[in-house]
Amino acid sequence: MATKSLLLALVCLSSITILAQGKCVYTIFVKTGWYPKSGTDSSISVEFFDSNRNSYKIDNLTQWGATLLDADHRYFERTQLDVFSGFGDCFDNSICGVNVTSDGSGTHHGWYCEYVEVTTSAAGRSCNNHHFEIEQWLATDAYPYSLTTYRDDCVSPSLTSAKSARLELPH
């Protein structure tokens, strides 16, 4: 846990050097499950969204941001917490949605993802962090038989208004 906090602090501080580039630093933690055969050799991609449905897609996490761990580190192995970091487009709003996809390649395509956590930072901006509980197989041979999953924690302004209106109705 101390390593995770230190990495987040370093990423937030390092964002000062990116101001001229107009980019944000993304730090992404991905936790693989403990079930037998939870790990995968497949390529994993993620796409993040904000409440306005702006998005930033990373086609291959290991090619994009595998710079913080040893060169011979094997990613997406059983019970492992992997960390990725790189530059990407900044959002005006905080990230609140994610699409996680496995390409199904490799000797074992199935993968059990526990969670994805993303932190973004840039000079002159607050650090933003969002934790997405996945708790799902991305596989064609295990329920829900899909290589893609989507989590949307965004709050729609119209939904919030409708919910508020319902709460104000007399009983």
C-alpha positions as a Python dict, from the first residue, in 0.01 Angstrom:
ca = {
    (1, 'M'): (0, 0, 0),
    (2, 'A'): (290, 236, 77),
    (3, 'T'): (432, 170, -271),
    (4, 'K'): (97, 257, -428),
    (5, 'S'): (76, 585, -231),
    (6, 'L'): (435, 674, -321),
    (7, 'L'): (371, 610, -690),
    (8, 'L'): (58, 828, -684),
    (9, 'A'): (249, 1110, -512),
    (10, 'L'): (532, 1089, -765),
    (11, 'V'): (291, 1095, -1057),
    (12, 'C'): (108, 1398, -917),
    (13, 'L'): (437, 1582, -866),
    (14, 'S'): (579, 1483, -1204),
    (15, 'S'): (282, 1633, -1386),
    (16, 'I'): (441, 1978, -1360),
    (17, 'T'): (678, 1891, -1646),
    (18, 'I'): (387, 1817, -1878),
    (19, 'L'): (226, 2161, -1881),
    (20, 'A'): (385, 2261, -2212),
    (21, 'Q'): (255, 1944, -2375),
    (22, 'G'): (-104, 1996, -2256),
    (23, 'K'): (-132, 1631, -2153),
    (24, 'C'): (-230, 1452, -1835),
    (25, 'V'): (-38, 1178, -1659),
    (26, 'Y'): (-245, 862, -1622),
    (27, 'T'): (-157, 606, -1357),
    (28, 'I'): (-360, 289, -1385),
    (29, 'F'): (-370, 3, -1134),
    (30, 'V'): (-513, -329, -1253),
    (31, 'K'): (-577, -614, -1009),
    (32, 'T'): (-607, -971, -1139),
    (33, 'G'): (-822, -1215, -942),
    (34, 'W'): (-721, -1510, -727),
    (35, 'Y'): (-925, -1780, -901),
    (36, 'P'): (-732, -2061, -1074),
    (37, 'K'): (-643, -1955, -1431),
    (38, 'S'): (-727, -1591, -1352),
    (39, 'G'): (-417, -1465, -1535),
    (40, 'T'): (-390, -1407, -1908),
    (41, 'D'): (-139, -1362, -2188),
    (42, 'S'): (-388, -1155, -2387),
    (43, 'S'): (-353, -788, -2470),
    (44, 'I'): (-573, -570, -2249),
    (45, 'S'): (-715, -235, -2358),
    (46, 'V'): (-905, 28, -2161),
    (47, 'E'): (-1114, 325, -2260),
    (48, 'F'): (-1201, 590, -2002),
    (49, 'F'): (-1502, 825, -2017),
    (50, 'D'): (-1616, 1138, -1839),
    (51, 'S'): (-1976, 1246, -1773),
    (52, 'N'): (-1988, 1426, -2111),
    (53, 'R'): (-1888, 1100, -2285),
    (54, 'N'): (-1547, 1234, -2385),
    (55, 'S'): (-1314, 936, -2402),
    (56, 'Y'): (-950, 836, -2406),
    (57, 'K'): (-859, 487, -2531),
    (58, 'I'): (-543, 289, -2460),
    (59, 'D'): (-525, 4, -2712),
    (60, 'N'): (-262, -202, -2528),
    (61, 'L'): (-184, -126, -2164),
    (62, 'T'): (153, -299, -2157),
    (63, 'Q'): (280, -128, -2473),
    (64, 'W'): (146, 209, -2359),
    (65, 'G'): (254, 231, -1997),
    (66, 'A'): (461, -61, -1873),
    (67, 'T'): (749, 154, -1750),
    (68, 'L'): (729, 138, -1371),
    (69, 'L'): (793, -233, -1313),
    (70, 'D'): (1087, -458, -1404),
    (71, 'A'): (1150, -519, -1774),
    (72, 'D'): (1089, -894, -1728),
    (73, 'H'): (766, -844, -1530),
    (74, 'R'): (476, -1063, -1645),
    (75, 'Y'): (152, -865, -1647),
    (76, 'F'): (-201, -981, -1564),
    (77, 'E'): (-90, -1283, -1361),
    (78, 'R'): (-304, -1440, -1087),
    (79, 'T'): (-343, -1222, -770),
    (80, 'Q'): (-114, -956, -913),
    (81, 'L'): (-151, -579, -894),
    (82, 'D'): (-4, -420, -1207),
    (83, 'V'): (69, -51, -1252),
    (84, 'F'): (88, 142, -1578),
    (85, 'S'): (170, 507, -1638),
    (86, 'G'): (174, 730, -1943),
    (87, 'F'): (50, 1049, -2102),
    (88, 'G'): (-293, 1108, -2248),
    (89, 'D'): (-556, 1368, -2323),
    (90, 'C'): (-699, 1555, -2024),
    (91, 'F'): (-1071, 1563, -1949),
    (92, 'D'): (-1263, 1869, -1833),
    (93, 'N'): (-1456, 1646, -1592),
    (94, 'S'): (-1342, 1355, -1377),
    (95, 'I'): (-1328, 1007, -1526),
    (96, 'C'): (-1639, 809, -1429),
    (97, 'G'): (-1664, 527, -1684),
    (98, 'V'): (-1440, 253, -1820),
    (99, 'N'): (-1452, -11, -2091),
    (100, 'V'): (-1206, -298, -2035),
    (101, 'T'): (-1136, -538, -2324),
    (102, 'S'): (-920, -846, -2376),
    (103, 'D'): (-819, -929, -2733),
    (104, 'G'): (-847, -1302, -2650),
    (105, 'S'): (-496, -1382, -2774),
    (106, 'G'): (-232, -1601, -2611),
    (107, 'T'): (-230, -1951, -2471),
    (108, 'H'): (-484, -1857, -2203),
    (109, 'H'): (-730, -1594, -2318),
    (110, 'G'): (-952, -1593, -2008),
    (111, 'W'): (-882, -1327, -1745),
    (112, 'Y'): (-1050, -1243, -1416),
    (113, 'C'): (-1022, -872, -1342),
    (114, 'E'): (-1095, -760, -986),
    (115, 'Y'): (-1063, -386, -1038),
    (116, 'V'): (-920, -99, -1239),
    (117, 'E'): (-818, 223, -1067),
    (118, 'V'): (-713, 535, -1257),
    (119, 'T'): (-550, 857, -1138),
    (120, 'T'): (-503, 1158, -1364),
    (121, 'S'): (-298, 1467, -1295),
    (122, 'A'): (-151, 1768, -1471),
    (123, 'A'): (1, 2100, -1376),
    (124, 'G'): (-265, 2343, -1257),
    (125, 'R'): (-523, 2066, -1213),
    (126, 'S'): (-630, 1862, -916),
    (127, 'C'): (-539, 1495, -912),
    (128, 'N'): (-846, 1284, -987),
    (129, 'N'): (-887, 921, -888),
    (130, 'H'): (-1158, 666, -965),
    (131, 'H'): (-1184, 302, -858),
    (132, 'F'): (-1389, 67, -1077),
    (133, 'E'): (-1495, -267, -929),
    (134, 'I'): (-1492, -515, -1216),
    (135, 'E'): (-1508, -858, -1044),
    (136, 'Q'): (-1571, -1037, -1374),
    (137, 'W'): (-1423, -1286, -1619),
    (138, 'L'): (-1327, -1150, -1959),
    (139, 'A'): (-1343, -1479, -2147),
    (140, 'T'): (-1544, -1666, -2407),
    (141, 'D'): (-1558, -1983, -2197),
    (142, 'A'): (-1674, -1837, -1862),
    (143, 'Y'): (-1980, -1632, -1763),
    (144, 'P'): (-2072, -1373, -1891),
    (145, 'Y'): (-1898, -1509, -2206),
    (146, 'S'): (-1760, -1174, -2322),
    (147, 'L'): (-1413, -1028, -2374),
    (148, 'T'): (-1540, -679, -2288),
    (149, 'T'): (-1697, -519, -1982),
    (150, 'Y'): (-1821, -168, -1916),
    (151, 'R'): (-1864, 21, -1590),
    (152, 'D'): (-2049, 352, -1583),
    (153, 'D'): (-2039, 543, -1254),
    (154, 'C'): (-2129, 872, -1425),
    (155, 'V'): (-2428, 1061, -1289),
    (156, 'S'): (-2651, 1198, -1561),
    (157, 'P'): (-2779, 1551, -1484),
    (158, 'S'): (-3128, 1456, -1610),
    (159, 'L'): (-3129, 1143, -1393),
    (160, 'T'): (-3026, 1347, -1089),
    (161, 'S'): (-3306, 1598, -1154),
    (162, 'A'): (-3564, 1322, -1202),
    (163, 'K'): (-3452, 1150, -884),
    (164, 'S'): (-3472, 1478, -691),
    (165, 'A'): (-3818, 1544, -833),
    (166, 'R'): (-3936, 1200, -722),
    (167, 'L'): (-3805, 1262, -372),
    (168, 'E'): (-4004, 1586, -346),
    (169, 'L'): (-4339, 1430, -443),
    (170, 'P'): (-4593, 1422, -158),
    (171, 'H'): (-4683, 1078, -23),
}
